[in-house]
Amino acid sequence: MLEIALGVVYVIKSKKLGIFDPFLRISQLIKKYLENNLPENIHELCTDRLFINLTEFPSRKPFLVSKYHCKSDLIDAIVCTTFIPIIFGFIPPIFRGKVSL
């Protein structure tokens, strides 16, 4: 996991404006690194072991996720938790058809 974080930091540092570069899509970058580095059965390993708290937007209703249908489902949940409005963009990520943070 440290390699993933360092890879993201390296890409951010290579940009002239760093994290504020308007063409940098950090959420997509994190998603790509996770897809390339996590094993295919990661969702099975994390089900009922990794609990992720998300907030549905705009209702601000919190919900807890601990069951993941597939690898991309888990990655989508992780990407939602990393999203920082304005810094990561203006369009929040979607988890299971709902805008979530």
Buried (B, 14 or more C-beta within 10 A) or exposed (E): EEEBEEBBEEBBEEEEEEEEBEEBBBBEBBBBBBEEEBEEEBBEEBBEEBEBEBBBBEEEEEEEBEEBEEBEBBBBBBBBBBBEEEEBBEEBBEBEEEBBB
